[in-house]
C-alpha cells in the first residue's frame, strides 16, 4: 500500500503541469438580495420545503409541548424549545427508525438556495436528520445570508466531525423524471424563521 | 470484439417513440439547467473561478493530496491508496473481510462502477445493495447505469413497475412513480438499518481540512454512512480541492448544472468518524496520473460529474447511455475512457457531432469537443480505426488536397447521384442508413461563382 502511495504521488509529481495561480474569489461580484428572507422563502418553497415566519419562540414551544403529549416519537434538540430529548446520541438506527419528527437548530440559512447549515451537535445524532419522517429546522432571521460564499465565511466545516447543508425534503426523479418527495430521508421539511 | 457505439445506438433507436421520449426528457433537464444558470448574473464568473481552481489544483496535486492525507489521518480517518481498480477492490474487500461483514449498502459512486466493485465482490460471495433509487432499479435488472446522475433514465415507469413487481412484489400494472418510490423507500430502509458497512463516493475532498463532501437528493449516502459501523468513501484523486471556501464555487455550480436545482437536498461534510465508527478513504489513480501527463487531455480531470454535457449532447440524447459501453457515458466519458483503454474505446470520440455544446455548458470549462477531436487524431495515428474508415479518410484527404481532382470528383458525383443514385445510397455506405438522398445540385458553388462573377 505504501508502495502504491509512493507510486501514485511520484507519477503525479512527474506529470502535473507547471504551477498556476489560485483565483481570488471576489464576493463583491456575486448576486445580492434586497430581502434575503423573501428570497430564502421563495426558493425553499419552490423546491418543496415550507417556511414559517414567527415573531418569537412562544408558538413553537407550545407546539412541541402538545406534540410530546401524543404517542408519536418526537425529538427536541433545541434548548429554546424546552428540555432536550436525552440519550439520543446512543440510539441505533433500529430505534430511530420510528422517529416521526425532530426539531433542530440551524446555524444559518442561505437565500440563494434555501439551504440551512446544521452541525452534528445540533442533530444530537448524525442519523436523525435523515431517518426522521418530518424535519423541523429553526433559524434566526438575522442568520440568513445571501449566497454560499457568505455561508462558508461564517461556518467552520471541520469544527465538528460532521455538518451539512439541508435544502428541502428528500426527493427523487429517478422514475421517468417524475418528482417524488420523500425518497430515503425526510418526507417534509419545515423551516421556522424567528424574527 | 465488443459492440461499438454505432451498433448499440442502432439497437436503442429501433424504438422511435422511446428515442424521442429520451431526447425530450434530457433536453428538459438541460432547459432546467439553463434557467438555473441564467438566474445568476455571475454564472460565467463562477465557471471561470471553478476552472482556475481546478487548473491550480492539478498543477499542485501531489502537495494537496499529501496535505489531505495528513489532515484526514489527524481527523481519525484511515487513508488507503490504490494504483488501479483491482487494488481498490482488494482494499475494500480486505476491510469487509477483516470485519466479517455480510450486509453492505452503497450510494452512487461512478468510481466503483469504473472499478467494477460490485462484480468483484459478488465473485467473493458478497452482495452489495445499491441504494440510490435509479441505481437500485438498474441493479435489479442487472444493467449498468445509463447516466451518471439519472442512472435509470433509459427506462419507462412501466418497465420500473415490472421490475419492482418481480423483486419487491409491488402491485402488477401500478406505474405510479409515487407508489413505486414508496415501495423502494420501505425496501431500502430495511437494508439501511441492517447494514454493517456503507460505501459512498466523494464529490469533493478538502486538502486544508482533511474532510470530504457527499451530495445527494435522496439522503441515501447519509442513511448508509450514519448507520453502519464502517464507512468506506472511494475517490478518484482528482476530487481534491484546496480549501473549504472553494466549496462555495463548486456547490453553486454542481446541482444547477446537473438538474437545475439550486443545491442538492443534502450536502454532507464528513470530517471525523462517529465514536466507535471506522471511516476509510480509498484514493484511486486507475490511469488518472497517465491522463495528467497528456497535455491535450489532462483538463478532463477537472470534471465534477454533473452530466450537463450528457443532457445537452445531441448524440447522447438520441443514442442512450448504454451505447457508450462504459461506466461514464456521454461526451465526458468519451474523452476519459480512451485513456483507460484506447483500443476498447476507440469508437467513442467518434460518437459526437463536435457541435461544442458540451464545452459551452461545462461548469469547469473543459474543452470537451476539442479533446474529442484530438482523441480522433491519436486513435487514427495509433491505427485503431476500421479499415473502411481509414481507407475512406485517406481517399478523402487525397481528393481534398488536389483541387483539380476534387472538381472532377464533384462533377462525377453529381452526375452519378442523378443517374444512378443506388451507387451511393446502398447498404455499403453507412452514411445513408438513416438518411434520405439530397437533391443533386446542377452545379458546384465554384461553377456558379465563376459564372456569376462578371454579372
Contacts between the chains, C-beta under 8 A, distances in Angstrom:
chain1	res1	chain2	res2	distance
A	1	B	80	6.3
A	1	B	81	6.2
A	1	B	91	7.7
A	4	B	81	4.6
A	4	B	82	6.2
A	4	B	83	4.4
A	4	B	87	6.1
A	4	B	285	7.8
A	5	B	81	4.0
A	7	B	83	5.7
A	8	B	65	8.0
A	8	B	81	5.6
A	8	B	83	6.0
A	8	B	237	7.0
A	8	B	283	7.4
A	8	B	285	4.6
A	8	B	289	6.2
A	9	B	62	5.2
A	9	B	65	6.6
A	9	B	66	6.9
A	11	B	285	7.1
A	11	B	289	3.8
A	11	B	290	7.7
A	11	B	292	7.9
A	11	B	293	7.9
A	12	B	61	5.1
A	12	B	62	4.5
A	12	B	65	7.0
A	12	B	237	7.3
A	12	B	289	5.2
A	12	B	292	6.3
A	13	B	62	4.6
A	14	B	289	8.0
A	14	B	293	7.1
A	15	B	289	5.6
A	15	B	290	7.5
A	15	B	292	4.2
A	15	B	293	3.4
A	15	B	298	7.8
A	16	B	58	6.2
A	16	B	59	5.8
A	16	B	60	7.2
A	16	B	61	5.1
A	16	B	62	6.4
A	16	B	292	5.9
A	17	B	58	6.6
A	17	B	59	5.1
A	17	B	295	7.3
A	17	B	298	6.8
A	18	B	59	6.3
A	19	B	56	7.7
A	19	B	59	4.8
A	19	B	60	5.9
A	20	B	52	7.3
A	20	B	55	5.1
A	20	B	56	5.0
A	20	B	59	4.8
A	21	B	52	7.5
A	21	B	56	6.4
A	22	B	52	7.1
A	22	B	53	6.4
A	22	B	56	4.7
A	22	B	242	6.6
A	23	B	48	7.3
A	23	B	49	5.0
A	23	B	52	4.0
A	23	B	53	6.4
A	23	B	56	7.7
A	25	B	49	5.9
A	25	B	245	6.8
A	25	B	246	7.8
A	25	B	248	7.5
A	25	B	249	6.6
A	29	B	42	5.5
A	29	B	45	5.6
A	30	B	40	7.8
A	30	B	42	4.9
A	30	B	45	7.8
A	31	B	40	5.8
A	31	B	41	5.9
A	31	B	42	6.2
A	43	B	262	5.9
A	47	B	261	6.6
A	47	B	262	7.0
A	93	B	192	6.6
A	93	B	193	4.6
A	93	B	226	7.9
A	93	B	227	4.2
A	94	B	193	5.6
A	97	B	189	6.9
A	97	B	193	5.8
A	110	B	263	7.8
A	112	B	40	7.8
A	112	B	252	7.5
A	112	B	262	6.3
A	113	B	252	7.9
A	113	B	262	3.5
A	113	B	263	4.0
A	114	B	262	6.7
A	114	B	263	7.6
A	115	B	262	8.0
A	115	B	263	5.2
A	115	B	267	7.2
A	125	B	226	7.9
A	126	B	222	7.5
A	126	B	226	4.1
A	126	B	274	6.3
A	127	B	222	7.7
A	127	B	223	7.5
A	127	B	226	4.2
A	127	B	227	6.3
A	129	B	222	7.6
A	130	B	219	4.6
A	130	B	222	4.7
A	130	B	223	5.2
A	130	B	226	6.7
A	130	B	266	7.5
A	131	B	223	6.7
A	147	B	248	7.2
A	147	B	252	7.1
A	148	B	247	7.5
A	148	B	248	4.0
A	148	B	251	5.7
A	148	B	252	5.5
A	148	B	263	7.7
A	149	B	245	7.7
A	149	B	248	4.5
A	151	B	248	7.1
A	152	B	244	6.1
A	152	B	245	5.1
A	152	B	247	6.2
A	152	B	248	4.7
A	153	B	245	7.4
A	157	B	206	7.1
A	157	B	209	6.0
A	157	B	211	6.4
A	157	B	244	4.5
A	157	B	247	7.5
A	157	B	269	4.9
A	157	B	271	7.1
A	158	B	75	7.4
A	158	B	209	4.2
A	158	B	210	7.6
A	158	B	211	5.6
A	158	B	244	7.4
A	158	B	269	7.9
A	158	B	271	4.6
A	160	B	271	7.4
A	160	B	272	7.8
A	161	B	75	7.7
A	161	B	270	7.7
A	161	B	271	5.3
A	161	B	272	3.2
A	161	B	273	7.1
A	161	B	274	7.0
A	162	B	268	7.1
A	162	B	269	6.8
A	162	B	270	5.9
A	162	B	271	6.7
A	162	B	272	7.2
A	162	B	274	7.8
A	163	B	269	4.9
A	163	B	271	8.0
A	164	B	222	7.8
A	164	B	266	5.9
A	164	B	267	5.9
A	164	B	268	4.3
A	164	B	269	5.9
A	165	B	251	7.6
A	165	B	263	6.5
A	165	B	266	7.4
A	165	B	267	4.2
A	166	B	265	6.9
A	166	B	266	6.1
A	167	B	262	7.2
A	167	B	263	5.0
A	167	B	264	7.4
A	167	B	265	5.7
A	168	B	265	5.7
A	169	B	265	7.2
A	170	B	217	6.6
A	170	B	218	5.5
A	170	B	219	4.2
A	170	B	265	5.5
A	170	B	266	7.5
A	171	B	217	5.4
A	171	B	218	7.2
A	171	B	265	6.2
A	172	B	133	4.8
A	172	B	134	7.6
A	172	B	181	6.1
A	172	B	217	6.3
A	172	B	218	5.1
A	173	B	150	7.5
A	173	B	259	7.6
A	174	B	132	7.3
A	174	B	133	4.2
A	174	B	134	3.6
A	174	B	137	6.8
A	174	B	150	6.6
A	174	B	151	7.1
A	174	B	152	5.5
A	174	B	181	7.9
A	175	B	133	7.3
A	175	B	137	7.6
A	175	B	152	7.2
A	175	B	157	5.2
A	175	B	160	5.1
A	175	B	177	4.1
A	175	B	180	5.7
A	175	B	181	6.5
A	176	B	25	7.6
A	176	B	155	7.7
A	176	B	156	6.2
A	176	B	157	4.5
A	176	B	160	7.6
A	176	B	177	6.3
A	177	B	25	5.4
A	177	B	28	7.1
A	177	B	29	7.4
A	177	B	150	7.5
A	177	B	153	7.4
A	178	B	157	7.2
A	178	B	177	3.9
A	178	B	178	7.8
A	180	B	177	5.5
A	180	B	178	5.3
A	180	B	181	4.2
A	182	B	181	7.5
A	182	B	182	7.5
A	182	B	185	6.7
A	183	B	133	6.2
A	183	B	181	6.6
A	183	B	185	6.6
A	183	B	217	6.8
A	183	B	218	3.6
A	183	B	219	6.3
A	183	B	220	7.2
A	184	B	131	7.1
A	184	B	185	6.2
A	184	B	188	6.2
A	184	B	189	7.2
A	184	B	192	7.3
A	184	B	218	4.9
A	184	B	219	4.5
A	184	B	220	4.7
A	184	B	223	5.0
A	185	B	218	6.8
A	185	B	219	2.8
A	185	B	222	7.2
A	185	B	223	7.0
A	185	B	265	7.0
A	185	B	266	6.9
A	186	B	219	7.6
